[in-house]
Amino acid sequence: MSTTAVAASSMAPAPPRAVSTIVAVNTFREAVRDRVLYNLIFFALVMIGAAILVGQISIGIERLVIVNLGLSAISIFGLIMAIFIGVGLVYKEIERRTLYTLLAKPVHRWEFLVGKYAGLLLTLVVNTAFMMLGLAAALWYVAGTFQRSDVTILVAVYFILLELALVTALGLFFSCFSSPMLSTLFTLGIYVTGIFCAEIKAFGELSKNPAMEAVTKVIYYLVPNFHNFNAIAAAAYGDPISLTLVWQNTAYAALYVTLILLAAAAVFSNRNLK
């Protein structure tokens, strides 16, 4: 039985917060039963383990190599989870027609979306925590102790989670009106554009073309700047990350996620599901 069917069968009239919580919990339970997630976590841990072997042949830079490869593994596999599960959150429920059972009850569509988003985000947090423990074990195995500078690794993982929260919101948004394949392409396209949006803006300025410059500026300010969340290099070298950057990135991600979810709710609420 799917997440929506379970939620619908166990749901009496409840306040919006309770409805979203029920959907979130059941989404998390369904994700936990998904073997694909376990495979992704396994490959991430294998990659982190391989970092130990690479680090041992990189004399003097063992920590640098392990942190770089470990955080990269967490980011890459987290991104795969966020996109390929996020784009199917709504589509699967419509295809199975289990969504109609839930919406037949006094439930708003935006409550369903918020619950789905929260459930997947919780799944990503738990999976990232497991991968983080694998990275910590690799560092302990090599160094035998932790350094004060390792705190930056926790900050880098937190930034990765903020990035995944944004990607999940984008995948959910596109899943409200598109197929999983197109939603994946759209989400990946925006993600890649967001990584290079500063370079895109610089290219527009160098082109000396007013139209091109205007277009690249719109892209720069409209698309989330995912490059802001990349702290892997700082964590690898043990460079401190300011608290100002932490709260700025947090506020930035929260604002974008809120706007994207509002847009998703508006689109999904006006969609004809018949």
Number of C-alpha atoms within 10 A of each C-alpha: 7 16 22 27 20 17 21 22 11 9 17 11 10 12 11 17 11 14 22 24 19 25 28 28 20 21 26 24 16 17 20 16 10 11 10 13 20 14 11 19 22 15 15 28 22 14 19 29 19 15 24 23 14 16 20 15 10 13 9 10 14 19 22 18 19 27 27 19 24 30 25 19 23 27 24 14 19 25 22 16 22 25 23 17 20 28 30 23 21 26 20 16 17 15 10 12 14 18 22 16 15 21 14 10 13 14 18 16 17 19 21 24 25 23 25 27 25 22 23 29 24 18 23 23 16 14 21 22 14 17 26 21 13 21 27 20 15 22 23 12 11 15 12 9 9 11 9 7 16 18 15 21 28 15 21 23 24 19 23 25 22 22 26 25 24 26 27 26 29 27 29 31 26 26 25 25 16 16 15 23 12 14 24 21 15 16 24 18 11 19 22 13 20 22 18 16 24 17 14 19 20 15 14 18 16 11 11 10 10 11 11 16 19 14 13 21 18 12 19 20 13 12 15 22 22 24 16 15 23 17 20 23 15 17 24 23 18 19 15 14 17 10 10 9 12 16 11 12 19 16 13 16 23 15 12 18 20 13 13 19 20 16 14 23 22 15 15 20 14 9 11 6 10 5
